[in-house]
Every structure is written in C-alpha cells, then in structure tokens.
Amino acid sequence: MDNTPSHHNVEIAFEVAKKLDFLPEKFNSKVLFREEGFLLTLMALLENQEIPVHKTPRNAYLYCIEGEAFVNIGGTDYPLKMGEIILLPKDILHGVKAIEKTKLLLLK
C-alpha cells in the first residue's frame, strides 16, 4: 500500500524553527499551514521586538519553541518560556514582547 501524499512538492516533515530567520528591523512571520478553520504561523522575534497589541475573533494558542517572551493578555504580562503554550482568548487584547531571541508558533 502506498502512503505517499497526493500533493507534489509538499514537505511532509521539517524542522519548524529553521523555516524562518530573524529580521533586525521588526518581528518576522510566515504562515506554515492554512486550511479551513486552521492556521499555523511561525514568528521570530529578536530581543525587545514586539507584536503589537490586537484582538482576534477566535481563541488562539501561542507555543514557544525557542527563547522567552512576555505575552500581554488583557493588560497583564505572562512569561512564556521554551516548551510552554498559552491561550490567547478571543476578543481580548493581546501582544508579545521578546525577552531574548524567540521563535513562536501561533495556532488558530
């Protein structure tokens, strides 16, 4: 039985952190997967770079794959370290500030 996916030129497995470089001028982001009802985005932030405060219409999850950041949710800062995940509740203002070089996965 052939289990090969029908999509040509699609990477089946890859090292996530290597898919995006850091930019000195601002945080960098790249959508890795987009399907109906699901989005997976990789973000790279250098020390002190920020993702501005904003809202989203549905819950999202932020997973730290490298580094450390503060995640501001509703005006309160929460530390997020490598290997940890945090809920970003829908319709609540949230933003991110990197404490050091950090890579994050956004799942929504």
C-alpha positions as CSV (number, residue, x, y, z in Angstrom):
1,M,0.0,0.0,0.0
2,D,1.4,3.4,-1.0
3,N,1.0,6.0,1.8
4,T,2.6,8.8,-0.3
5,P,0.5,12.0,-0.1
6,S,-1.1,13.1,-3.4
7,H,0.3,16.6,-3.2
8,H,3.5,17.0,-5.1
9,N,6.3,19.2,-3.8
10,V,4.9,19.3,-0.2
11,E,7.2,18.8,2.7
12,I,5.8,16.1,5.0
13,A,8.2,16.7,7.9
14,F,10.6,19.6,8.6
15,E,12.3,21.3,11.4
16,V,10.0,24.2,12.2
17,A,12.5,26.7,13.7
18,K,14.6,26.6,10.6
19,K,11.8,27.8,8.4
20,L,12.1,31.5,9.4
21,D,15.0,33.9,10.1
22,F,15.2,36.8,12.4
23,L,14.9,40.3,11.0
24,P,16.7,43.2,12.7
25,E,14.1,45.8,11.8
26,K,10.9,44.0,13.1
27,F,9.5,40.6,14.0
28,N,9.2,38.2,11.2
29,S,6.3,35.8,10.5
30,K,5.5,33.0,8.0
31,V,2.3,31.0,7.5
32,L,3.3,27.3,7.5
33,F,-0.2,25.8,7.1
34,R,-3.5,27.2,6.2
35,E,-6.6,25.1,6.0
36,E,-10.3,25.9,6.5
37,G,-10.6,26.7,10.2
38,F,-6.9,26.3,11.0
39,L,-3.8,28.5,10.7
40,L,-0.3,27.7,11.8
41,T,2.1,30.7,11.8
42,L,5.8,30.8,12.8
43,M,7.1,34.0,14.3
44,A,10.7,35.1,15.0
45,L,11.5,38.0,17.3
46,L,14.8,39.4,18.4
47,E,15.3,40.7,21.9
48,N,12.9,43.5,22.7
49,Q,10.9,43.2,19.4
50,E,7.2,43.3,19.8
51,I,4.0,42.0,18.2
52,P,1.6,45.0,18.7
53,V,-1.5,44.6,20.9
54,H,-4.5,43.4,18.9
55,K,-7.6,41.2,19.2
56,T,-8.7,38.1,17.3
57,P,-12.3,36.8,16.7
58,R,-11.4,33.3,17.9
59,N,-9.2,31.6,20.5
60,A,-5.6,31.1,19.6
61,Y,-2.6,29.4,21.2
62,L,0.9,30.5,21.3
63,Y,3.7,27.9,21.7
64,C,7.3,28.9,22.4
65,I,9.7,26.8,20.5
66,E,12.8,28.8,21.3
67,G,13.7,31.7,23.7
68,E,11.4,33.5,26.1
69,A,8.8,36.3,25.8
70,F,6.2,38.2,27.8
71,V,2.7,37.8,26.5
72,N,0.3,40.6,27.5
73,I,-3.3,39.4,27.7
74,G,-5.9,42.0,28.8
75,G,-3.2,44.3,30.3
76,T,-1.4,41.6,32.3
77,D,2.1,40.2,31.3
78,Y,2.7,36.5,31.4
79,P,6.1,34.9,30.9
80,L,6.3,32.3,28.1
81,K,9.3,30.1,28.0
82,M,10.6,27.4,25.6
83,G,8.2,24.4,25.7
84,E,5.3,26.3,27.1
85,I,1.9,27.2,25.5
86,I,-0.5,29.9,26.4
87,L,-4.1,30.6,25.4
88,L,-4.9,33.9,23.7
89,P,-8.7,34.3,24.4
90,K,-10.8,35.6,21.6
91,D,-11.8,39.3,21.7
92,I,-9.2,40.1,24.4
93,L,-6.4,42.4,23.6
94,H,-3.0,40.6,23.5
95,G,0.6,41.3,22.4
96,V,4.1,39.9,22.7
97,K,7.5,41.2,23.7
98,A,10.6,39.1,23.3
99,I,12.9,38.9,26.3
100,E,15.6,37.2,24.1
101,K,15.7,35.7,20.6
102,T,12.4,33.9,20.4
103,K,10.5,31.7,18.0
104,L,6.8,31.1,18.5
105,L,4.1,29.0,16.8
106,L,0.7,30.6,16.6
107,L,-2.1,28.0,16.3
108,K,-5.6,29.3,15.4
